[in-house]
């Protein structure tokens, strides 16, 4: 068996990629994708590359968020069907929102603990309680707890002849969870009442997205509805066993 080519080279020859040493033609290397217009490093170029990296990261997230706010099912369906250039991976999207959600919740809990203690720096922090830890990491817990939703939805899709797999439904769920947590996080800055109403958003977005997710809307909506009911019942049953 041949040796695998190294992904980096120490002394690339003229006319070859500076990253992997492959012959180049065009603006990007056909092997590793690096730009072929890399020249001597200058401060303006350094700033420009950093700005481009930030824009490349943020634009798909913004487009994904806009799409999920207006048409969650069609947006998830576009990513699942292969139109992924302008959209963010559902796991990546959910993780990014989850990290932001965790930071905001941690800040708000610490701030509340500070005022409840009368501003005493030595007072016990609310963030040390089990309840506050659950609030902080609820996004990642829901991502794990959503795993049983996927096979249920996949089985129902097979029964109702909706051409969506278990993985497709899990992608939709992650998108709906991400946009719901984002709105819940923003509503928390408005009022506690708004944050309370926002807690039902995952179900709302999932049913709305389910309506748009399949070619026959009523069938895909029914899959989403029955899967959601089954998932909630499964969680309630598991909680009763633990309790």
N, C-alpha and C positions, 0 to 999 in steps of 0.2 A: 504494500500500500504506500502511496506517495505521502510525503510530508505536507501538512497544511501550510499555506502561505502565511507568513507573519503579517499582521495588520499594520505594522510600523516599520520604517527603515531609517537607518542612521545617516546614510549618504545617498540620497536619491540622485539618479542621473538626470541630466538636462532633458526636458520634455516629458518628465514623469511626475506622478503625483507626489507631493511633499509628505503625504501621510503614509501611503502604502507602497509607493514606488511603481504603480502600474502606469503604462502608457496612457496619455491623456489626449482627448479630443473633445472640444466643446468647453462649456463653462463649468462643468462638474465632472469629477472622476466617476467612471462607470462602475468601479469596484467598491469604493467606500463612500462616495457621495460628497466628498469635500470639494469646496470651490477651488478652481484652478487659477483664480486671480489673486492668490495670496502673495503679498509682497512684503517689503520691509515694514516692521511694525512702527506705526506712528500713533500719536495720542488721539488724533481725530478718528483714525481707523479703529482704535481700541474702543472709543465711545460709541462709534457707529455699530460695531459688532455687538456690544452689550445691548444697545437699544433694539437692534434687530432681534436679538434673542428674546428680549422681554415681549416685544410685539408678537413674535411667533408663538409665544406661550399664551399670551392674553387673548389674542384675536379669536382662536378657536373656542376658548372658554366663553367669551362674550357672545359669539354666534350661537353656541350651544345653549346658553342661558336664554337668549332671546327666542330661540326656537322652542325651548321647553315651556316658556311662558305663554306662547301663542298656540302651539300645536305639539304637545309632548309625544303623542303617539306617532305622528308623522316624522318628528325629529329622531326619535329612537329607531323608527323603521328605516330611515335614511342611513343611519350608521350601520345598522344590522345588515342592510342590503348592499353595503359596500361603498357608500358615498361618504368617506371618512376624512377626506383632505381638510375640510373646513370645520370639522366637529371634534370634540374631545372624547377620548375613550371613556365609557361610563364608569369604570372603576376609578380611573384617574380623576374624573370630575367629582365623583362622590368623596374621594379621599381629600381632594383640595378643599371642598366645601366643609368636610368633616373637621379638618384641621382648623379652618377659620372658626367654625362653630365651637370647637373645643376651646380655642383661645378666648373667644368672646365670653363664653360661659364661665371660664375660669376667672377672667377679669371681673365679671359682674358678681360672682360669688365672693371673691376676695374683697371687692369693694363693699358688698353688703355686710360681710363679717367685720370689716373695719368700722363701719358706722354703728353696727349693733353693739360692738364692744366699747363704744364711746371714744374711739380713736386710740385705744391702748395698744401699743405695739406688741405686748406680750400676751395678748388675749388669744384663746384657741381659735383657729381658723375654721370656718365652715367647710372649706375645701378638703378638710381631712376626713369628713364623714363619708360613709358608704353611699348615701343618697346623692351627695354632690359629685362623687366620682362617677356615678351612673349618669348624671346630667352632663358631665364633661365629655364622656366617651360614648354617648348615646348613638352618635352617627355610626361608629364602627361596630357597636353591638348590634344595631339594626341591620347592618350589612351582613353580619354573620347569621342573625336570626332569619334573614330573608332567604337563606339558602333553601329551606324546605318549600318555599313558594314556587321555585322554578320547576321541580319535577311535577308538582300538582298541576301547574299551568300547562306544562308540556303534555301531560296525560289528557287533560281536558281538551287541549288543542287537537290531539289525535282523535278523540271521541267526536268532537264537533267539527272536524275537518277544517281547522284553522291552520294554515301553513306557517306555523311559528314553532320553533323548538324551545326546549326548556332554557337553553342559554339565551335565546332571543328574549324571552320573558324576563329573565334575570337582568339583562341589560336595560330593559324598560323600567324594571323596578328600581334599579340603581339610579337611573336618570331622574325618576319621580321622587325618590328619596332625597337626592342631591338638591333639586330645585325647591323641594318642600323645606328642607333644613335651612336653605339660604333665605327663603321668605320668613321662616320662623325666627331666624336670627335677626333679620331686619325689623320684624314686627316687635321684637323685644325692646327695641329702642323707643317704640311708640307708647305702648302701655301693656300692662299685664293681661288685660282683657283681650287685646289683639293677639298676644302670644298664645293665649289659651285657645282661641279660635284657630290659630295657625297649626295647632297640634293635630288637627284632622286632615291637614293638607296632603300627607302621603296617600291616604285612601282616595281623596278627591282626584289627585293627579293620576293615580293608578287607574281609576275607573274612566277618567277622561282620556287618558292615553290608550287604554284598552279599546275604547270605542274607535280610535283612529288606527289601531295597530294592525288590523287585518283587512283583507279585501271585502269580506262580508262583515259589516260593522257590528250587527247585533250579535253575531257569533263570538267575535273577539271580545266584545263588551261582556258577554255572558261568561267567557273564560276568565276574564279579570275579576268579575264579581264573585263567582264561585270559588276561585282560587283565594281571593282575599278572605272570604268567609271561612274557608277551610283552614287557612293559615292562622287566622285569629283564634279559631276554635282549637287548633293544635297548640298554640302558645298558651291558651287558657288551661288546657289539659295538662301541659307540662308544668305550669305554675302551680296547679292544684297538687300535683305529685310532689313537688318540692316543698310546698307549704304544709 
